[in-house]
Amino acid sequence: MSTSRSVGPNSEAWFAKARERLPGGVSSPVRAFGAVGGTPPVIRSGQGAYVTDIDGVSYLDFVGSWGPLILGHAQPQVINAIMDAARRGTSFGAPSQVEIELADEVIGSYPGIEQVRFVSSGTEAVMSAIRLARGATGRDLIVKFSGCYHGHMDALLVAAGSGLATFGTPSSAGVPKGYTDLTRVLPLDDDEALAQLFAEDGERIAAVIIEPVPANNGLLLQRPEFLKLLRELTTQHGALLIFDEVISGFRLGPGGAAEHYGITPDLATFGKVIGGGMPVGAFAGPREIMGRLAPQGDVYQAGTLSGNPVAMAAGLATLQFLKANDGWNQLEARGQYLEQLVTDSLSTSPVPASLARLGSMFWIAWYADTPPRTAEAIAEQTAPLYAHVFHGLLARGVALAPSAYEIGFVSLAHTHEDIEQLAATLTSVLTDLNPPPASGVN
Ligand SMILES: *Cc1c(COP(=O)(O)O)cnc(C)c1O
């Protein structure tokens, strides 16, 4: 079985240095390859659909910096916009035209939005939207779903317990129990648990936050009826519905999952694509709610680099390119092609495997004839099997995310040939995998 895990000598040497200087060798945990073993290539550059490491090895990349790079790496229009903006100054701490223009794009694209506030990450967008929801409703409880990720704010780093609606217990050290006492955790895809929580506690709920396209724990596509029930119950009980569209926003289409499902949330959070590869987050909603933010209202929120003109320019150039080039339809077409080819590849898998795909987002569910809708339904043996698949692909020059639970992204830089290469390489890896390896990352 070919599961070579070697990267070149330069990556080995520099990652050894990184390990001494950065916790785990990284600035964000999954990058460290802990879930798949081995040493991550240290990347020097990216161009189109490829990244190249410091040993000069290139990889066909389906990570896309974990979602932002919907046009591919170093896309010329985006880079030009960044350079033009940077030449005029990197930060002013004052209003600038480009933030107004990017706000216009958001307002004109996403249902129900009248105002936008920019921040610098998805985490910050969610954190601020939650505070705003609590301030606007005068309520304290927050509801989230097991299997959804909303960044690393304390109150949302919670593990689900057993039972229907569970009290949040911190899933990270350093989060005081008291910080999660006002968080409830529900399973996805469970109408009954949702209805029961609202029957018991509906008048105390400030907001329910959900990834309408859960994409951080596999791609757990939801039944539209479940999302509709969520909209109905929140409205009935005066709770706000927050769509965390940090991944899906401007990737699925200009109106994100809201447009796709025909469901308008009260607030939406954005990140990733909206920054075109630069650090941008945003939260947005109707004037009635957004007007509660300082300086107009009594909900405090601020940021030294918020609305940063260079980052805004990258986001604006990205959205304008997508619009001008029929981007979302193009991405859907490439997604369909990938679905067709990868589904064929998976038919050669020695264990059952199925593809979850929506637009340009995709994920392979292992030991599953159909993709699961809840985090709990993902097979436990998935991670060790995936480690072999991942390293088999990487050794053959194709990069998926270094975790079984992270999804893949197609960009406008991916050609049909690139997608054919992914499928052919996957078939070859799966052929070598027969019979399937015993569990264990080694
Ligand atoms: C990535 C992500 C976040 C966190 O965004 P960061 O920019 O990493 O802080 C929040 N919510 C969702 C749905 C995400 O995918």
The ligand as an SDF file (V2000), in Angstrom:
LIG
                    3D

 15 15  0  0  0  0  0  0  0  0999 V2000
  -14.4100   29.3560    9.3300 C   0  0  0  0  0  0  0  0  0  0  0  0
  -15.7050   29.5260   10.0490 C   0  0  0  0  0  0  0  0  0  0  0  0
  -15.8430   30.3780   11.1640 C   0  0  0  0  0  0  0  0  0  0  0  0
  -14.6740   31.0570   11.7890 C   0  0  0  0  0  0  0  0  0  0  0  0
  -14.0770   31.9700   10.9340 O   0  0  0  0  0  0  0  0  0  0  0  0
  -12.5510   32.3930   11.1970 P   0  0  0  0  0  0  0  0  0  0  0  0
  -12.2870   33.4200   10.1500 O   0  0  0  0  0  0  0  0  0  0  0  0
  -11.7350   31.1500   11.0870 O   0  0  0  0  0  0  0  0  0  0  0  0
  -12.5140   32.9600   12.5800 O   0  0  0  0  0  0  0  0  0  0  0  0
  -17.1020   30.5590   11.6910 C   0  0  0  0  0  0  0  0  0  0  0  0
  -18.1750   29.9430   11.1780 N   0  0  0  0  0  0  0  0  0  0  0  0
  -18.0780   29.1190   10.1310 C   0  0  0  0  0  0  0  0  0  0  0  0
  -19.3140   28.4870    9.5820 C   0  0  0  0  0  0  0  0  0  0  0  0
  -16.8430   28.8640    9.5400 C   0  0  0  0  0  0  0  0  0  0  0  0
  -16.7530   28.0160    8.5130 O   0  0  0  0  0  0  0  0  0  0  0  0
  1  2  1  0
  2  3  1  0
  2 14  2  0
  3  4  1  0
  3 10  2  0
  4  5  1  0
  5  6  1  0
  6  7  2  0
  6  8  1  0
  6  9  1  0
 10 11  1  0
 11 12  2  0
 12 13  1  0
 12 14  1  0
 14 15  1  0
M  END
$$$$
